[in-house]
Structures are given as structure tokens and as C-alpha cells.
Amino acid sequence: MKYSPIIVVNLLLLTVANFVVAPCKVDMKLTACDKGPCGQNAYCDFNGVSYECLCEDGHDGDPHNIRIGCTPNSE
């Protein structure tokens, strides 16, 4: 009997023919923050579940606003 490789991919495992390979770990921080979701003068902080945009020190504003972002404090 001739076997041809069958690949089945799901979120938990990768099965190739009769071999089971452990799932790949995806770096969620890289995935969430690498897309540049934060505005100017802001940075992306990943807490293990989701990301949050925060203004850099000395800046205020809306860190999620891509166009405006955070502006220097007027102090």
C-alpha cells in the first residue's frame, strides 16, 4: 500500500502522516505590537493577553490615535 503525506493543521497540533509534532509557539507580543498599533511618541506594551498603547515619558494624549498620538507635555 502506498502512502501519500497528509498534512492537517489546526490550532493545537500539526499531523504529518503518522507523526505528531508539537505545536509552534507564536510570540503574541511580536504579533500584536509588531503591526504598529500605537501613535507617535507612544509604545506598545503586551501583558501576555492583549496589548496596550502608552505615551512615552513627558508626553500626553491618545496613544492609540495613529495620526496625532502623544504630544510633549506643556509643563
PDB file of N, H, CA, C and O in Angstrom:
ATOM      1  N   MET A   1       0.841  -1.170   0.000  1.00  0.00           N
ATOM      2  CA  MET A   1       0.000   0.000   0.000  1.00  0.00           C
ATOM      3  C   MET A   1       0.889   1.237   0.000  1.00  0.00           C
ATOM      4  O   MET A   1       1.839   1.319   0.779  1.00  0.00           O
ATOM      5  N   LYS A   2       0.589   2.192  -0.862  1.00  0.00           N
ATOM      6  H   LYS A   2      -0.182   2.125  -1.495  1.00  0.00           H
ATOM      7  CA  LYS A   2       1.384   3.412  -0.964  1.00  0.00           C
ATOM      8  C   LYS A   2       0.722   4.517  -0.154  1.00  0.00           C
ATOM      9  O   LYS A   2      -0.486   4.734  -0.254  1.00  0.00           O
ATOM     10  N   TYR A   3       1.532   5.224   0.660  1.00  0.00           N
ATOM     11  H   TYR A   3       2.513   5.048   0.741  1.00  0.00           H
ATOM     12  CA  TYR A   3       1.028   6.320   1.466  1.00  0.00           C
ATOM     13  C   TYR A   3       1.488   7.644   0.878  1.00  0.00           C
ATOM     14  O   TYR A   3       2.641   7.794   0.473  1.00  0.00           O
ATOM     15  N   SER A   4       0.593   8.575   0.840  1.00  0.00           N
ATOM     16  H   SER A   4      -0.343   8.453   1.169  1.00  0.00           H
ATOM     17  CA  SER A   4       0.991   9.926   0.452  1.00  0.00           C
ATOM     18  C   SER A   4       0.894  10.806   1.690  1.00  0.00           C
ATOM     19  O   SER A   4       0.005  10.611   2.519  1.00  0.00           O
ATOM     20  N   PRO A   5       1.807  11.779   1.824  1.00  0.00           N
ATOM     21  CA  PRO A   5       1.778  12.619   3.028  1.00  0.00           C
ATOM     22  C   PRO A   5       0.473  13.418   3.101  1.00  0.00           C
ATOM     23  O   PRO A   5       0.033  14.020   2.122  1.00  0.00           O
ATOM     24  N   ILE A   6      -0.114  13.402   4.268  1.00  0.00           N
ATOM     25  H   ILE A   6       0.244  12.913   5.063  1.00  0.00           H
ATOM     26  CA  ILE A   6      -1.326  14.172   4.514  1.00  0.00           C
ATOM     27  C   ILE A   6      -0.994  15.176   5.614  1.00  0.00           C
ATOM     28  O   ILE A   6      -0.493  14.808   6.677  1.00  0.00           O
ATOM     29  N   ILE A   7      -1.278  16.435   5.348  1.00  0.00           N
ATOM     30  H   ILE A   7      -1.685  16.734   4.485  1.00  0.00           H
ATOM     31  CA  ILE A   7      -0.988  17.470   6.339  1.00  0.00           C
ATOM     32  C   ILE A   7      -2.306  18.046   6.840  1.00  0.00           C
ATOM     33  O   ILE A   7      -3.143  18.503   6.061  1.00  0.00           O
ATOM     34  N   VAL A   8      -2.467  18.012   8.149  1.00  0.00           N
ATOM     35  H   VAL A   8      -1.787  17.641   8.781  1.00  0.00           H
ATOM     36  CA  VAL A   8      -3.647  18.579   8.791  1.00  0.00           C
ATOM     37  C   VAL A   8      -3.151  19.614   9.788  1.00  0.00           C
ATOM     38  O   VAL A   8      -2.349  19.302  10.668  1.00  0.00           O
ATOM     39  N   VAL A   9      -3.627  20.841   9.652  1.00  0.00           N
ATOM     40  H   VAL A   9      -4.279  21.094   8.937  1.00  0.00           H
ATOM     41  CA  VAL A   9      -3.180  21.899  10.550  1.00  0.00           C
ATOM     42  C   VAL A   9      -4.379  22.423  11.327  1.00  0.00           C
ATOM     43  O   VAL A   9      -5.422  22.739  10.755  1.00  0.00           O
ATOM     44  N   ASN A  10      -4.209  22.509  12.627  1.00  0.00           N
ATOM     45  H   ASN A  10      -3.362  22.253  13.092  1.00  0.00           H
ATOM     46  CA  ASN A  10      -5.193  23.187  13.452  1.00  0.00           C
ATOM     47  C   ASN A  10      -4.443  23.966  14.522  1.00  0.00           C
ATOM     48  O   ASN A  10      -3.213  24.001  14.509  1.00  0.00           O
ATOM     49  N   LEU A  11      -5.158  24.585  15.441  1.00  0.00           N
ATOM     50  H   LEU A  11      -6.157  24.556  15.452  1.00  0.00           H
ATOM     51  CA  LEU A  11      -4.501  25.409  16.445  1.00  0.00           C
ATOM     52  C   LEU A  11      -3.698  24.607  17.454  1.00  0.00           C
ATOM     53  O   LEU A  11      -2.812  25.154  18.109  1.00  0.00           O
ATOM     54  N   LEU A  12      -3.992  23.319  17.591  1.00  0.00           N
ATOM     55  H   LEU A  12      -4.712  22.874  17.059  1.00  0.00           H
ATOM     56  CA  LEU A  12      -3.329  22.546  18.627  1.00  0.00           C
ATOM     57  C   LEU A  12      -2.187  21.667  18.140  1.00  0.00           C
ATOM     58  O   LEU A  12      -1.173  21.564  18.830  1.00  0.00           O
ATOM     59  N   LEU A  13      -2.306  21.043  17.003  1.00  0.00           N
ATOM     60  H   LEU A  13      -3.129  21.128  16.442  1.00  0.00           H
ATOM     61  CA  LEU A  13      -1.219  20.201  16.531  1.00  0.00           C
ATOM     62  C   LEU A  13      -1.116  20.125  15.028  1.00  0.00           C
ATOM     63  O   LEU A  13      -2.045  20.439  14.284  1.00  0.00           O
ATOM     64  N   LEU A  14       0.049  19.697  14.623  1.00  0.00           N
ATOM     65  H   LEU A  14       0.804  19.442  15.227  1.00  0.00           H
ATOM     66  CA  LEU A  14       0.335  19.505  13.212  1.00  0.00           C
ATOM     67  C   LEU A  14       0.591  18.021  13.037  1.00  0.00           C
ATOM     68  O   LEU A  14       1.491  17.469  13.669  1.00  0.00           O
ATOM     69  N   THR A  15      -0.187  17.371  12.189  1.00  0.00           N
ATOM     70  H   THR A  15      -0.919  17.819  11.676  1.00  0.00           H
ATOM     71  CA  THR A  15      -0.046  15.948  11.950  1.00  0.00           C
ATOM     72  C   THR A  15       0.415  15.736  10.515  1.00  0.00           C
ATOM     73  O   THR A  15      -0.237  16.191   9.575  1.00  0.00           O
ATOM     74  N   VAL A  16       1.540  15.045  10.347  1.00  0.00           N
ATOM     75  H   VAL A  16       2.069  14.676  11.111  1.00  0.00           H
ATOM     76  CA  VAL A  16       2.046  14.715   9.020  1.00  0.00           C
ATOM     77  C   VAL A  16       2.161  13.193   8.988  1.00  0.00           C
ATOM     78  O   VAL A  16       2.943  12.597   9.729  1.00  0.00           O
ATOM     79  N   ALA A  17       1.366  12.582   8.113  1.00  0.00           N
ATOM     80  H   ALA A  17       0.731  13.067   7.512  1.00  0.00           H
ATOM     81  CA  ALA A  17       1.301  11.124   8.010  1.00  0.00           C
ATOM     82  C   ALA A  17       1.004  10.544   9.394  1.00  0.00           C
ATOM     83  O   ALA A  17      -0.052  10.825   9.961  1.00  0.00           O
ATOM     84  N   ASN A  18       1.914   9.742   9.947  1.00  0.00           N
ATOM     85  H   ASN A  18       2.772   9.514   9.486  1.00  0.00           H
ATOM     86  CA  ASN A  18       1.681   9.135  11.248  1.00  0.00           C
ATOM     87  C   ASN A  18       2.493   9.795  12.361  1.00  0.00           C
ATOM     88  O   ASN A  18       2.598   9.246  13.457  1.00  0.00           O
ATOM     89  N   PHE A  19       3.060  10.952  12.094  1.00  0.00           N
ATOM     90  H   PHE A  19       2.975  11.398  11.203  1.00  0.00           H
ATOM     91  CA  PHE A  19       3.894  11.626  13.078  1.00  0.00           C
ATOM     92  C   PHE A  19       3.162  12.846  13.623  1.00  0.00           C
ATOM     93  O   PHE A  19       2.537  13.590  12.868  1.00  0.00           O
ATOM     94  N   VAL A  20       3.240  13.047  14.919  1.00  0.00           N
ATOM     95  H   VAL A  20       3.748  12.442  15.533  1.00  0.00           H
ATOM     96  CA  VAL A  20       2.620  14.216  15.557  1.00  0.00           C
ATOM     97  C   VAL A  20       3.748  15.110  16.052  1.00  0.00           C
ATOM     98  O   VAL A  20       4.648  14.668  16.766  1.00  0.00           O
ATOM     99  N   VAL A  21       3.679  16.360  15.662  1.00  0.00           N
ATOM    100  H   VAL A  21       2.947  16.719  15.082  1.00  0.00           H
ATOM    101  CA  VAL A  21       4.698  17.337  16.044  1.00  0.00           C
ATOM    102  C   VAL A  21       4.050  18.325  16.998  1.00  0.00           C
ATOM    103  O   VAL A  21       2.898  18.716  16.813  1.00  0.00           O
ATOM    104  N   ALA A  22       4.793  18.725  18.018  1.00  0.00           N
ATOM    105  H   ALA A  22       5.729  18.407  18.169  1.00  0.00           H
ATOM    106  CA  ALA A  22       4.266  19.691  18.982  1.00  0.00           C
ATOM    107  C   ALA A  22       3.929  21.001  18.278  1.00  0.00           C
ATOM    108  O   ALA A  22       4.581  21.362  17.298  1.00  0.00           O
ATOM    109  N   PRO A  23       2.925  21.710  18.763  1.00  0.00           N
ATOM    110  CA  PRO A  23       2.522  22.971  18.123  1.00  0.00           C
ATOM    111  C   PRO A  23       3.604  24.036  18.252  1.00  0.00           C
ATOM    112  O   PRO A  23       4.392  24.029  19.197  1.00  0.00           O
ATOM    113  N   CYS A  24       3.628  24.934  17.304  1.00  0.00           N
ATOM    114  H   CYS A  24       2.988  24.940  16.536  1.00  0.00           H
ATOM    115  CA  CYS A  24       4.566  26.048  17.341  1.00  0.00           C
ATOM    116  C   CYS A  24       4.052  27.089  18.321  1.00  0.00           C
ATOM    117  O   CYS A  24       2.848  27.324  18.422  1.00  0.00           O
ATOM    118  N   LYS A  25       4.964  27.700  19.029  1.00  0.00           N
ATOM    119  H   LYS A  25       5.942  27.509  18.947  1.00  0.00           H
ATOM    120  CA  LYS A  25       4.584  28.794  19.905  1.00  0.00           C
ATOM    121  C   LYS A  25       4.639  30.072  19.093  1.00  0.00           C
ATOM    122  O   LYS A  25       5.623  30.329  18.399  1.00  0.00           O
ATOM    123  N   VAL A  26       3.614  30.857  19.174  1.00  0.00           N
ATOM    124  H   VAL A  26       2.815  30.649  19.738  1.00  0.00           H
ATOM    125  CA  VAL A  26       3.578  32.138  18.479  1.00  0.00           C
ATOM    126  C   VAL A  26       3.845  33.227  19.500  1.00  0.00           C
ATOM    127  O   VAL A  26       3.200  33.280  20.547  1.00  0.00           O
ATOM    128  N   ASP A  27       4.789  34.088  19.194  1.00  0.00           N
ATOM    129  H   ASP A  27       5.312  34.045  18.343  1.00  0.00           H
ATOM    130  CA  ASP A  27       5.086  35.189  20.094  1.00  0.00           C
ATOM    131  C   ASP A  27       3.995  36.241  19.926  1.00  0.00           C
ATOM    132  O   ASP A  27       4.047  37.054  19.003  1.00  0.00           O
ATOM    133  N   MET A  28       3.000  36.223  20.824  1.00  0.00           N
ATOM    134  H   MET A  28       2.957  35.562  21.574  1.00  0.00           H
ATOM    135  CA  MET A  28       1.866  37.131  20.709  1.00  0.00           C
ATOM    136  C   MET A  28       2.296  38.580  20.853  1.00  0.00           C
ATOM    137  O   MET A  28       1.686  39.466  20.254  1.00  0.00           O
ATOM    138  N   LYS A  29       3.339  38.837  21.640  1.00  0.00           N
ATOM    139  H   LYS A  29       3.834  38.118  22.127  1.00  0.00           H
ATOM    140  CA  LYS A  29       3.819  40.213  21.773  1.00  0.00           C
ATOM    141  C   LYS A  29       4.294  40.722  20.431  1.00  0.00           C
ATOM    142  O   LYS A  29       3.986  41.846  20.035  1.00  0.00           O
ATOM    143  N   LEU A  30       5.038  39.895  19.739  1.00  0.00           N
ATOM    144  H   LEU A  30       5.288  38.982  20.060  1.00  0.00           H
ATOM    145  CA  LEU A  30       5.517  40.285  18.422  1.00  0.00           C
ATOM    146  C   LEU A  30       4.349  40.459  17.469  1.00  0.00           C
ATOM    147  O   LEU A  30       4.325  41.405  16.681  1.00  0.00           O
ATOM    148  N   THR A  31       3.393  39.565  17.532  1.00  0.00           N
ATOM    149  H   THR A  31       3.412  38.797  18.172  1.00  0.00           H
ATOM    150  CA  THR A  31       2.239  39.627  16.638  1.00  0.00           C
ATOM    151  C   THR A  31       1.406  40.874  16.894  1.00  0.00           C
ATOM    152  O   THR A  31       1.063  41.587  15.951  1.00  0.00           O
ATOM    153  N   ALA A  32       1.076  41.150  18.154  1.00  0.00           N
ATOM    154  H   ALA A  32       1.355  40.571  18.920  1.00  0.00           H
ATOM    155  CA  ALA A  32       0.208  42.286  18.479  1.00  0.00           C
ATOM    156  C   ALA A  32       0.915  43.611  18.307  1.00  0.00           C
ATOM    157  O   ALA A  32       0.341  44.544  17.744  1.00  0.00           O
ATOM    158  N   CYS A  33       2.126  43.718  18.768  1.00  0.00           N
ATOM    159  H   CYS A  33       2.592  42.961  19.225  1.00  0.00           H
ATOM    160  CA  CYS A  33       2.824  45.006  18.769  1.00  0.00           C
ATOM    161  C   CYS A  33       3.589  45.280  17.481  1.00  0.00           C
ATOM    162  O   CYS A  33       3.879  46.435  17.171  1.00  0.00           O
ATOM    163  N   ASP A  34       3.914  44.255  16.741  1.00  0.00           N
ATOM    164  H   ASP A  34       3.679  43.316  16.993  1.00  0.00           H
ATOM    165  CA  ASP A  34       4.721  44.439  15.535  1.00  0.00           C
ATOM    166  C   ASP A  34       3.947  45.139  14.420  1.00  0.00           C
ATOM    167  O   ASP A  34       4.548  45.636  13.468  1.00  0.00           O
ATOM    168  N   LYS A  35       2.639  45.180  14.529  1.00  0.00           N
ATOM    169  H   LYS A  35       2.151  44.776  15.302  1.00  0.00           H
ATOM    170  CA  LYS A  35       1.821  45.801  13.494  1.00  0.00           C
ATOM    171  C   LYS A  35       1.775  47.315  13.632  1.00  0.00           C
ATOM    172  O   LYS A  35       1.124  47.984  12.829  1.00  0.00           O
ATOM    173  N   GLY A  36       2.453  47.870  14.633  1.00  0.00           N
ATOM    174  H   GLY A  36       2.982  47.326  15.285  1.00  0.00           H
ATOM    175  CA  GLY A  36       2.491  49.307  14.827  1.00  0.00           C
ATOM    176  C   GLY A  36       1.144  49.908  15.187  1.00  0.00           C
ATOM    177  O   GLY A  36       0.702  50.853  14.535  1.00  0.00           O
ATOM    178  N   PRO A  37       0.471  49.374  16.226  1.00  0.00           N
ATOM    179  CA  PRO A  37      -0.871  49.858  16.548  1.00  0.00           C
ATOM    180  C   PRO A  37      -0.900  51.191  17.295  1.00  0.00           C
ATOM    181  O   PRO A  37      -1.974  51.754  17.508  1.00  0.00           O
ATOM    182  N   CYS A  38       0.255  51.696  17.690  1.00  0.00           N
ATOM    183  H   CYS A  38       1.128  51.239  17.517  1.00  0.00           H
ATOM    184  CA  CYS A  38       0.296  52.897  18.523  1.00  0.00           C
ATOM    185  C   CYS A  38       0.689  54.127  17.712  1.00  0.00           C
ATOM    186  O   CYS A  38       1.346  54.036  16.675  1.00  0.00           O
ATOM    187  N   GLY A  39       0.264  55.279  18.222  1.00  0.00           N
ATOM    188  H   GLY A  39      -0.270  55.354  19.065  1.00  0.00           H
ATOM    189  CA  GLY A  39       0.540  56.551  17.571  1.00  0.00           C
ATOM    190  C   GLY A  39       1.959  57.050  17.831  1.00  0.00           C
ATOM    191  O   GLY A  39       2.791  56.350  18.409  1.00  0.00           O
ATOM    192  N   GLN A  40       2.207  58.275  17.387  1.00  0.00           N
ATOM    193  H   GLN A  40       1.532  58.843  16.918  1.00  0.00           H
ATOM    194  CA  GLN A  40       3.520  58.885  17.554  1.00  0.00           C
ATOM    195  C   GLN A  40       3.818  59.100  19.035  1.00  0.00           C
ATOM    196  O   GLN A  40       2.921  59.382  19.829  1.00  0.00           O
ATOM    197  N   ASN A  41       5.089  58.962  19.391  1.00  0.00           N
ATOM    198  H   ASN A  41       5.819  58.732  18.747  1.00  0.00           H
ATOM    199  CA  ASN A  41       5.568  59.142  20.765  1.00  0.00           C
ATOM    200  C   ASN A  41       4.864  58.214  21.753  1.00  0.00           C
ATOM    201  O   ASN A  41       4.695  58.554  22.924  1.00  0.00           O
ATOM    202  N   ALA A  42       4.456  57.041  21.273  1.00  0.00           N
ATOM    203  H   ALA A  42       4.593  56.764  20.322  1.00  0.00           H
ATOM    204  CA  ALA A  42       3.806  56.036  22.111  1.00  0.00           C
ATOM    205  C   ALA A  42       4.480  54.688  21.862  1.00  0.00           C
ATOM    206  O   ALA A  42       5.121  54.479  20.832  1.00  0.00           O
ATOM    207  N   TYR A  43       4.325  53.792  22.810  1.00  0.00           N
ATOM    208  H   TYR A  43       3.804  53.962  23.647  1.00  0.00           H
ATOM    209  CA  TYR A  43       4.895  52.460  22.650  1.00  0.00           C
ATOM    210  C   TYR A  43       3.854  51.405  22.995  1.00  0.00           C
ATOM    211  O   TYR A  43       2.871  51.677  23.684  1.00  0.00           O
ATOM    212  N   CYS A  44       4.088  50.222  22.512  1.00  0.00           N
ATOM    213  H   CYS A  44       4.887  50.000  21.952  1.00  0.00           H
ATOM    214  CA  CYS A  44       3.180  49.103  22.707  1.00  0.00           C
ATOM    215  C   CYS A  44       3.677  48.251  23.872  1.00  0.00           C
ATOM    216  O   CYS A  44       4.845  47.865  23.916  1.00  0.00           O
ATOM    217  N   ASP A  45       2.786  47.965  24.808  1.00  0.00           N
ATOM    218  H   ASP A  45       1.837  48.278  24.772  1.00  0.00           H
ATOM    219  CA  ASP A  45       3.101  47.123  25.956  1.00  0.00           C
ATOM    220  C   ASP A  45       2.176  45.918  25.921  1.00  0.00           C
ATOM    221  O   ASP A  45       0.956  46.073  25.881  1.00  0.00           O
ATOM    222  N   PHE A  46       2.749  44.715  25.935  1.00  0.00           N
ATOM    223  H   PHE A  46       3.741  44.589  25.968  1.00  0.00           H
ATOM    224  CA  PHE A  46       1.964  43.478  25.887  1.00  0.00           C
ATOM    225  C   PHE A  46       1.952  42.837  27.261  1.00  0.00           C
ATOM    226  O   PHE A  46       3.010  42.610  27.848  1.00  0.00           O
ATOM    227  N   ASN A  47       0.750  42.539  27.791  1.00  0.00           N
ATOM    228  H   ASN A  47      -0.109  42.724  27.315  1.00  0.00           H
ATOM    229  CA  ASN A  47       0.632  41.978  29.143  1.00  0.00           C
ATOM    230  C   ASN A  47       0.460  40.459  29.159  1.00  0.00           C
ATOM    231  O   ASN A  47       0.149  39.886  30.203  1.00  0.00           O
ATOM    232  N   GLY A  48       0.656  39.808  28.024  1.00  0.00           N
ATOM    233  H   GLY A  48       0.909  40.274  27.176  1.00  0.00           H
ATOM    234  CA  GLY A  48       0.506  38.358  27.952  1.00  0.00           C
ATOM    235  C   GLY A  48      -0.816  37.927  27.347  1.00  0.00           C
ATOM    236  O   GLY A  48      -0.955  36.783  26.912  1.00  0.00           O
ATOM    237  N   VAL A  49      -1.800  38.838  27.311  1.00  0.00           N
ATOM    238  H   VAL A  49      -1.687  39.767  27.664  1.00  0.00           H
ATOM    239  CA  VAL A  49      -3.098  38.531  26.747  1.00  0.00           C
ATOM    240  C   VAL A  49      -3.446  39.507  25.629  1.00  0.00           C
ATOM    241  O   VAL A  49      -3.921  39.105  24.567  1.00  0.00           O
ATOM    242  N   SER A  50      -3.208  40.773  25.872  1.00  0.00           N
ATOM    243  H   SER A  50      -2.822  41.100  26.735  1.00  0.00           H
ATOM    244  CA  SER A  50      -3.512  41.797  24.881  1.00  0.00           C
ATOM    245  C   SER A  50      -2.470  42.908  24.973  1.00  0.00           C
ATOM    246  O   SER A  50      -1.629  42.917  25.872  1.00  0.00           O
ATOM    247  N   TYR A  51      -2.540  43.837  24.033  1.00  0.00           N
ATOM    248  H   TYR A  51      -3.222  43.829  23.302  1.00  0.00           H
ATOM    249  CA  TYR A  51      -1.585  44.935  24.065  1.00  0.00           C
ATOM    250  C   TYR A  51      -2.269  46.218  24.505  1.00  0.00           C
ATOM    251  O   TYR A  51      -3.492  46.349  24.450  1.00  0.00           O
ATOM    252  N   GLU A  52      -1.440  47.164  24.945  1.00  0.00           N
ATOM    253  H   GLU A  52      -0.446  47.057  24.990  1.00  0.00           H
ATOM    254  CA  GLU A  52      -1.918  48.478  25.335  1.00  0.00           C
ATOM    255  C   GLU A  52      -0.910  49.492  24.825  1.00  0.00           C
ATOM    256  O   GLU A  52       0.296  49.272  24.930  1.00  0.00           O
ATOM    257  N   CYS A  53      -1.383  50.583  24.281  1.00  0.00           N
ATOM    258  H   CYS A  53      -2.364  50.761  24.196  1.00  0.00           H
ATOM    259  CA  CYS A  53      -0.506  51.668  23.850  1.00  0.00           C
ATOM    260  C   CYS A  53      -0.396  52.666  24.990  1.00  0.00           C
ATOM    261  O   CYS A  53      -1.392  53.036  25.611  1.00  0.00           O
ATOM    262  N   LEU A  54       0.838  53.098  25.255  1.00  0.00           N
ATOM    263  H   LEU A  54       1.647  52.798  24.751  1.00  0.00           H
ATOM    264  CA  LEU A  54       1.093  54.054  26.322  1.00  0.00           C
ATOM    265  C   LEU A  54       1.952  55.191  25.787  1.00  0.00           C
ATOM    266  O   LEU A  54       2.824  54.982  24.944  1.00  0.00           O
ATOM    267  N   CYS A  55       1.696  56.405  26.290  1.00  0.00           N
ATOM    268  H   CYS A  55       0.988  56.575  26.975  1.00  0.00           H
ATOM    269  CA  CYS A  55       2.513  57.552  25.894  1.00  0.00           C
ATOM    270  C   CYS A  55       3.897  57.427  26.523  1.00  0.00           C
ATOM    271  O   CYS A  55       4.040  56.955  27.651  1.00  0.00           O
ATOM    272  N   GLU A  56       4.914  57.857  25.777  1.00  0.00           N
ATOM    273  H   GLU A  56       4.798  58.241  24.861  1.00  0.00           H
ATOM    274  CA  GLU A  56       6.273  57.884  26.316  1.00  0.00           C
ATOM    275  C   GLU A  56       6.345  58.923  27.431  1.00  0.00           C
ATOM    276  O   GLU A  56       5.502  59.817  27.511  1.00  0.00           O
ATOM    277  N   ASP A  57       7.360  58.801  28.294  1.00  0.00           N
ATOM    278  H   ASP A  57       8.044  58.075  28.229  1.00  0.00           H
ATOM    279  CA  ASP A  57       7.553  59.765  29.372  1.00  0.00           C
ATOM    280  C   ASP A  57       7.628  61.174  28.807  1.00  0.00           C
ATOM    281  O   ASP A  57       8.269  61.412  27.783  1.00  0.00           O
ATOM    282  N   GLY A  58       6.965  62.107  29.486  1.00  0.00           N
ATOM    283  H   GLY A  58       6.444  61.913  30.318  1.00  0.00           H
ATOM    284  CA  GLY A  58       6.978  63.502  29.059  1.00  0.00           C
ATOM    285  C   GLY A  58       5.977  63.822  27.970  1.00  0.00           C
ATOM    286  O   GLY A  58       6.004  64.914  27.402  1.00  0.00           O
ATOM    287  N   HIS A  59       5.085  62.874  27.670  1.00  0.00           N
ATOM    288  H   HIS A  59       5.063  61.987  28.132  1.00  0.00           H
ATOM    289  CA  HIS A  59       4.079  63.072  26.620  1.00  0.00           C
ATOM    290  C   HIS A  59       2.679  62.727  27.141  1.00  0.00           C
ATOM    291  O   HIS A  59       2.524  61.868  28.009  1.00  0.00           O
ATOM    292  N   ASP A  60       1.677  63.402  26.604  1.00  0.00           N
ATOM    293  H   ASP A  60       1.803  64.100  25.898  1.00  0.00           H
ATOM    294  CA  ASP A  60       0.273  63.139  26.922  1.00  0.00           C
ATOM    295  C   ASP A  60      -0.501  63.034  25.631  1.00  0.00           C
ATOM    296  O   ASP A  60      -0.032  63.469  24.580  1.00  0.00           O
ATOM    297  N   GLY A  61      -1.687  62.458  25.707  1.00  0.00           N
ATOM    298  H   GLY A  61      -2.068  62.104  26.562  1.00  0.00           H
ATOM    299  CA  GLY A  61      -2.546  62.380  24.530  1.00  0.00           C
ATOM    300  C   GLY A  61      -3.188  61.019  24.404  1.00  0.00           C
ATOM    301  O   GLY A  61      -3.326  60.285  25.382  1.00  0.00           O
ATOM    302  N   ASP A  62      -3.576  60.694  23.193  1.00  0.00           N
ATOM    303  H   ASP A  62      -3.464  61.290  22.398  1.00  0.00           H
ATOM    304  CA  ASP A  62      -4.221  59.417  22.908  1.00  0.00           C
ATOM    305  C   ASP A  62      -3.206  58.517  22.197  1.00  0.00           C
ATOM    306  O   ASP A  62      -2.989  58.667  20.995  1.00  0.00           O
ATOM    307  N   PRO A  63      -2.585  57.592  22.921  1.00  0.00           N
ATOM    308  CA  PRO A  63      -1.550  56.759  22.317  1.00  0.00           C
ATOM    309  C   PRO A  63      -2.065  55.827  21.221  1.00  0.00           C
ATOM    310  O   PRO A  63      -1.274  55.295  20.441  1.00  0.00           O
ATOM    311  N   HIS A  64      -3.385  55.623  21.153  1.00  0.00           N
ATOM    312  H   HIS A  64      -4.028  56.054  21.786  1.00  0.00           H
ATOM    313  CA  HIS A  64      -3.968  54.757  20.123  1.00  0.00           C
ATOM    314  C   HIS A  64      -4.243  55.518  18.824  1.00  0.00           C
ATOM    315  O   HIS A  64      -4.465  54.899  17.783  1.00  0.00           O
ATOM    316  N   ASN A  65      -4.230  56.838  18.873  1.00  0.00           N
ATOM    317  H   ASN A  65      -4.049  57.341  19.718  1.00  0.00           H
ATOM    318  CA  ASN A  65      -4.504  57.647  17.696  1.00  0.00           C
ATOM    319  C   ASN A  65      -3.258  57.679  16.817  1.00  0.00           C
ATOM    320  O   ASN A  65      -2.267  58.326  17.155  1.00  0.00           O
ATOM    321  N   ILE A  66      -3.315  56.982  15.697  1.00  0.00           N
ATOM    322  H   ILE A  66      -4.120  56.456  15.422  1.00  0.00           H
ATOM    323  CA  ILE A  66      -2.157  56.845  14.808  1.00  0.00           C
ATOM    324  C   ILE A  66      -1.704  58.195  14.261  1.00  0.00           C
ATOM    325  O   ILE A  66      -0.503  58.431  14.134  1.00  0.00           O
ATOM    326  N   ARG A  67      -2.630  59.075  13.940  1.00  0.00           N
ATOM    327  H   ARG A  67      -3.606  58.883  14.043  1.00  0.00           H
ATOM    328  CA  ARG A  67      -2.278  60.361  13.328  1.00  0.00           C
ATOM    329  C   ARG A  67      -1.687  61.348  14.327  1.00  0.00           C
ATOM    330  O   ARG A  67      -0.668  61.978  14.044  1.00  0.00           O
ATOM    331  N   ILE A  68      -2.314  61.488  15.493  1.00  0.00           N
ATOM    332  H   ILE A  68      -3.142  60.976  15.723  1.00  0.00           H
ATOM    333  CA  ILE A  68      -1.877  62.503  16.454  1.00  0.00           C
ATOM    334  C   ILE A  68      -0.982  61.887  17.524  1.00  0.00           C
ATOM    335  O   ILE A  68       0.090  62.418  17.814  1.00  0.00           O
ATOM    336  N   GLY A  69      -1.403  60.795  18.099  1.00  0.00           N
ATOM    337  H   GLY A  69      -2.274  60.364  17.863  1.00  0.00           H
ATOM    338  CA  GLY A  69      -0.614  60.125  19.123  1.00  0.00           C
ATOM    339  C   GLY A  69      -0.451  60.960  20.371  1.00  0.00           C
ATOM    340  O   GLY A  69      -1.395  61.599  20.835  1.00  0.00           O
ATOM    341  N   CYS A  70       0.750  60.950  20.909  1.00  0.00           N
ATOM    342  H   CYS A  70       1.517  60.431  20.532  1.00  0.00           H
ATOM    343  CA  CYS A  70       1.065  61.668  22.138  1.00  0.00           C
ATOM    344  C   CYS A  70       1.941  62.881  21.800  1.00  0.00           C
ATOM    345  O   CYS A  70       2.847  62.802  20.971  1.00  0.00           O
ATOM    346  N   THR A  71       1.650  63.982  22.455  1.00  0.00           N
ATOM    347  H   THR A  71       0.914  64.046  23.129  1.00  0.00           H
ATOM    348  CA  THR A  71       2.409  65.213  22.216  1.00  0.00           C
ATOM    349  C   THR A  71       3.176  65.575  23.482  1.00  0.00           C
ATOM    350  O   THR A  71       2.786  65.167  24.576  1.00  0.00           O
ATOM    351  N   PRO A  72       4.254  66.330  23.349  1.00  0.00           N
ATOM    352  CA  PRO A  72       5.032  66.713  24.530  1.00  0.00           C
ATOM    353  C   PRO A  72       4.177  67.475  25.552  1.00  0.00           C
ATOM    354  O   PRO A  72       3.310  68.271  25.192  1.00  0.00           O
ATOM    355  N   ASN A  73       4.446  67.208  26.828  1.00  0.00           N
ATOM    356  H   ASN A  73       5.150  66.562  27.120  1.00  0.00           H
ATOM    357  CA  ASN A  73       3.766  67.935  27.908  1.00  0.00           C
ATOM    358  C   ASN A  73       4.079  69.421  27.777  1.00  0.00           C
ATOM    359  O   ASN A  73       5.148  69.798  27.298  1.00  0.00           O
ATOM    360  N   SER A  74       3.151  70.250  28.201  1.00  0.00           N
ATOM    361  H   SER A  74       2.282  69.943  28.590  1.00  0.00           H
ATOM    362  CA  SER A  74       3.357  71.691  28.113  1.00  0.00           C
ATOM    363  C   SER A  74       3.855  72.270  29.430  1.00  0.00           C
ATOM    364  O   SER A  74       3.658  73.455  29.701  1.00  0.00           O
ATOM    365  N   GLU A  75       4.492  71.452  30.242  1.00  0.00           N
ATOM    366  H   GLU A  75       4.651  70.490  30.023  1.00  0.00           H
ATOM    367  CA  GLU A  75       4.989  71.913  31.550  1.00  0.00           C
ATOM    368  C   GLU A  75       6.263  72.689  31.396  1.00  0.00           C
ATOM    369  O   GLU A  75       6.826  73.154  32.387  1.00  0.00           O
TER     370      GLU A  75
END
